[in-house]
Amino acid sequence: MDFNSAFAISASGMAVEKMRLDVTAANIANMHSAAANAGGVYRPLQVVSQAVPLTFARKFGQLVAAGGGARIVAVEPQAVAPRMVYEPGHPYADAKGFVAYPGVNHTAEMVNLNTALRAYEANVAAMSAAKAMAAHALEIGGK
């Protein structure tokens, strides 16, 4: 069995989940950044990922796996309206006293953070299991 493909699949999953963590952190960090108008406010981002199909091919008479895992398709802004807060004394307040803040949903971002973290941990566990199987295969072959 080719353990490199198992490592590559886990590594691609970890890369996608790390990007989700980074994007979520950016969304939370910019949650309270005001803008002079609603058009210039920070727009929360989201990661669009896609599964890469696992394919099999014959190589030197053995069936080996190729591809598999996940990949990032895009990081794109979410289509959410800015959050308008009444703060008449704020320098960015409009004529009615409202300030535009990003439409970041803190609860949803924390859920994204937790799911990305758990998925990252799952990929680490899968990689560790593949590493342990490879080590045991070497031990069996050495006897």
MOVEN-V703214 format. One line per field, one symbol per residue. ss: DSSP state (~ for helix, > for strand, _ for the rest). psi: psi as a letter, one per 30 degrees, with the letter a starting at -180 (. if undefined). burial: I if it has 9 or more other C-alpha atoms within 8 Angstrom, else O. Layout:
ss->???
psi->???
burial->???
This chain:
ss->__~~~~~~~~~~~~~~~~~~~~~~~~~~~____>>__~~~____>>>>>>>__>>>>>>__>>>>>>__>>>>>>>>_____>>>>___________>>>>____~~~~~~~~~~~~~~~~~~~~~~~~~~~~~~~~~~~~~_
psi->kjfeeeeeeeeeeeeeeeeeeeeeeeeeegegjllelffglkkklkkjlkkkkklklkjhfljlklalbllkeljlklikklkkkjiffkfgkaffgkkklkhkjeeeeeeeeeeeeeeeeeeeeeeeeeeeeeeeeeeeff.
burial->OOIOIIIIIIIIIIOIIIIIIOIIOOIIOIIOIIIIIIOOIIIIIIIIIOOIOIOOOOOOOOOIIIIIIIIIOOIOOOOOOIOOOOIIOOOIIIOOIIIIIIIIOOOOIIOIIOOIIOIIOOIIOIIOOIIOOIOOOOOOOOO
